[in-house]
Amino acid sequence: METILLKTSLLFFAFSTLAFSQTQTREQKRDAILANIKAPAISTNIINIKSLGAKGDSITDCKPAFDKAFTKAKKKGGAKIVVPAGTYFINGPLHLVSNLCIELQKGARLKFSDNPKSYLPAVFTSWEGTFCYNYSPFIYAYQQENISIIGEGTIDGNSKKTFTTWRDSQNKDQQLTRDMNHNNTPIKDRVFGEGNFLRPHFVQFFDCKNILIQGITITNSPFWCIHLLKSENITVRAVNFIAKNINNDGVDPEYSKNILIEDINFDNGDDNIAIKAGRDTEGRATAIPCENIIIRNCKFKGLHGVVVGSEMSAGVQNVFVENCSAGGYLKRGIFLKSNPDRGGFMHDIYVNNVDFGEVEDCFFITSFYHGEGKGYTTDIHDVYIENVTCKKADNAGIVIQGFPGKPVKDIYFKNVTINEAKIAVSLPNTEHIVMSNVNVGGVFDKAPTTETK
């Protein structure tokens, strides 16, 4: 049997109601956040995209028609653009405007160009937690508000043969972004584009508010699927992901707040949800935490279910994961990750009523991700896991890794069952890990007996 590491100052395997007592209940905190999340109103001004020359024949470039529709919407003070069934080729990015709704009707597909030059000139964006100028996201909104993308249609990034192949060539540019971050290089001088290999995001809302994404299917993304950057009051509902390219994260909130993610079917080539708040020097200076995020009624499938980090230098707080289940394979169910380059904090994370199938690790919390970094340790505390089951953990059931001199602390598990695990519990550099009614590797339900020979 594997040795269980218990390098912790205080470990309670006890029934403890005190562990979960707070000045405000979880439900009260959650409901107060929900009260601040409102879907935007949808304009009654209707524009059928075909009336502006778009053809759903998969050949005609429909970007000019969409650009005309956006101009009309801006002049009218808002509009709903209706996209009937058909495949609409889009040769370049769609830059959204305020008070806009795009309705992709059943059978409608936006199929984007796979030519990188179509996404130039570079726009103000970010890449793995560092602000820069780069290829435009395919669907992009900067400093806009009241935008909806709804319907039963599909947006197709068409990226498998081009952008996906850049993963093997990105290391030099990736390192350059990190050097620029650490050296406080002016953002105007952080320009990437032709000749560089930083893949663009698929859908990005940057410094926006009042956003709704509902019902659509997202597939074949060039990089992260939905990136919510410095934005607020956002609902992502009933979206279907079939996005299996490299680094096809599903929903990535960053420096954002008041977000509802619900009723999602994930099937992603990376994290289903990855909550972020900037990288290293820039993230700490930006100091805008990612907060007030509710994730509920979702089916997870992909690399990891819900992740916090690793770019989270401005901090993450008030995250609620509720009534979710596994829709297929996951490497890790819940994964909180940072390292001593980041700083920042993670706290008030709540996971309730979640069922996982077979994973490699069920719960994994680390402040020493990749075993690297120095100088800026992360405060990780007050994480509450309750009413969670897992069929099997091929590697570990519960792993919590603090940093020497900076323990992860005040982590609470209640009513947690992991039926099978190679390693049950590993807790180096931790303090005050409280477990109430926790079973890992089976339940021993037989009373001991005294035997005589």
Secondary structure as the mmCIF struct_conf table of DSSP 4:
data_model
#
loop_
_struct_conf.conf_type_id
_struct_conf.id
_struct_conf.beg_label_comp_id
_struct_conf.beg_label_asym_id
_struct_conf.beg_label_seq_id
_struct_conf.end_label_comp_id
_struct_conf.end_label_asym_id
_struct_conf.end_label_seq_id
HELX_LH_PP_P HELX_LH_PP_P1 GLU A 2 ILE A 4
STRN STRN1 LEU A 5 LEU A 5
STRN STRN2 THR A 8 THR A 8
BEND BEND1 SER A 9 SER A 9
STRN STRN3 LEU A 11 PHE A 13
BEND BEND2 ALA A 14 ALA A 14
BEND BEND3 THR A 17 THR A 17
HELX_RH_3T_P HELX_RH_3T_P1 LEU A 18 PHE A 20
BEND BEND4 THR A 23 GLN A 24
HELX_RH_AL_P HELX_RH_AL_P1 ARG A 26 LEU A 34
TURN_TY1_P TURN_TY1_P1 ALA A 35 ASN A 36
HELX_LH_PP_P HELX_LH_PP_P2 ALA A 39 ALA A 41
BEND BEND5 THR A 44 THR A 44
STRN STRN4 ILE A 46 ASN A 48
HELX_RH_3T_P HELX_RH_3T_P2 ILE A 49 LEU A 52
TURN_TY1_P TURN_TY1_P2 GLY A 53 GLY A 53
STRN STRN5 ASP A 57 ASP A 61
HELX_RH_AL_P HELX_RH_AL_P2 LYS A 63 LYS A 76
TURN_TY1_P TURN_TY1_P3 GLY A 77 GLY A 77
STRN STRN6 ALA A 79 VAL A 83
BEND BEND6 ALA A 85 ALA A 85
STRN STRN7 GLY A 86 ILE A 90
BEND BEND7 GLY A 92 GLY A 92
STRN STRN8 LEU A 94 HIS A 95
BEND BEND8 SER A 98 ASN A 99
STRN STRN9 LEU A 100 LEU A 104
TURN_TY1_P TURN_TY1_P4 LYS A 106 GLY A 107
STRN STRN10 ALA A 108 PHE A 112
HELX_RH_3T_P HELX_RH_3T_P3 PRO A 116 TYR A 119
BEND BEND9 PRO A 121 PRO A 121
STRN STRN11 VAL A 123 TRP A 127
TURN_TY1_P TURN_TY1_P5 GLU A 128 GLY A 129
STRN STRN12 THR A 130 ASN A 134
BEND BEND10 TYR A 135 TYR A 135
BEND BEND11 PHE A 138 PHE A 138
STRN STRN13 ILE A 139 TYR A 142
BEND BEND12 GLN A 143 GLN A 143
STRN STRN14 GLU A 145 GLY A 151
BEND BEND13 GLU A 152 GLU A 152
STRN STRN15 THR A 154 ASP A 156
TURN_TY1_P TURN_TY1_P6 LYS A 160 THR A 162
HELX_RH_3T_P HELX_RH_3T_P4 PHE A 163 SER A 169
HELX_RH_AL_P HELX_RH_AL_P3 ASN A 171 HIS A 182
TURN_TY1_P TURN_TY1_P7 ASN A 183 ASN A 184
HELX_RH_3T_P HELX_RH_3T_P5 ILE A 187 ASP A 189
STRN STRN16 VAL A 191 VAL A 191
TURN_TY1_P TURN_TY1_P8 GLU A 194 GLY A 195
HELX_LH_PP_P HELX_LH_PP_P3 ARG A 199 HIS A 201
BEND BEND14 PHE A 202 PHE A 202
STRN STRN17 VAL A 203 PHE A 206
BEND BEND15 ASP A 207 ASP A 207
STRN STRN18 LYS A 209 GLN A 214
BEND BEND16 GLY A 215 GLY A 215
STRN STRN19 THR A 217 THR A 219
BEND BEND17 ASN A 220 ASN A 220
BEND BEND18 PRO A 222 PHE A 223
BEND BEND19 CYS A 225 CYS A 225
STRN STRN20 ILE A 226 LEU A 229
BEND BEND20 LYS A 230 LYS A 230
STRN STRN21 GLU A 232 ARG A 237
BEND BEND21 ALA A 238 ALA A 238
STRN STRN22 ASN A 240 ILE A 242
STRN STRN23 ALA A 243 ALA A 243
BEND BEND22 ASN A 245 ASN A 245
TURN_TY1_P TURN_TY1_P9 ILE A 246 ASN A 247
BEND BEND23 GLY A 250 GLY A 250
STRN STRN24 VAL A 251 GLU A 254
BEND BEND24 TYR A 255 TYR A 255
STRN STRN25 LYS A 257 GLU A 262
BEND BEND25 ASP A 263 ASP A 263
STRN STRN26 ASN A 265 ASN A 265
STRN STRN27 ASN A 268 ASN A 268
BEND BEND26 GLY A 269 ASP A 270
BEND BEND27 ASN A 272 ASN A 272
STRN STRN28 ILE A 273 ILE A 275
STRN STRN29 LYS A 276 LYS A 276
HELX_RH_AL_P HELX_RH_AL_P4 ASP A 280 THR A 286
STRN STRN30 CYS A 290 ARG A 296
BEND BEND28 ASN A 297 ASN A 297
STRN STRN31 LYS A 299 PHE A 300
BEND BEND29 GLY A 302 LEU A 303
STRN STRN32 HIS A 304 VAL A 308
BEND BEND30 SER A 310 GLU A 311
TURN_TY1_P TURN_TY1_P10 SER A 313 ALA A 314
STRN STRN33 VAL A 316 ALA A 326
BEND BEND31 GLY A 327 GLY A 328
BEND BEND32 LYS A 331 LYS A 331
STRN STRN34 ARG A 332 LYS A 337
TURN_TY1_P TURN_TY1_P11 PRO A 340 ARG A 342
STRN STRN35 PHE A 345 THR A 366
BEND BEND33 SER A 367 PHE A 368
HELX_RH_3T_P HELX_RH_3T_P6 TYR A 369 GLY A 371
BEND BEND34 GLY A 375 GLY A 375
STRN STRN36 ASP A 379 GLN A 401
STRN STRN37 PHE A 403 PHE A 403
TURN_TY1_P TURN_TY1_P12 PRO A 404 GLY A 405
STRN STRN38 LYS A 406 LYS A 406
STRN STRN39 VAL A 408 ILE A 418
BEND BEND35 ASN A 419 ASN A 419
STRN STRN40 ALA A 421 SER A 426
TURN_TY1_P TURN_TY1_P13 PRO A 428 ASN A 429
STRN STRN41 THR A 430 VAL A 440
BEND BEND36 GLY A 441 GLY A 441
BEND BEND37 LYS A 446 LYS A 446
HELX_LH_PP_P HELX_LH_PP_P4 ALA A 447 PRO A 448
#
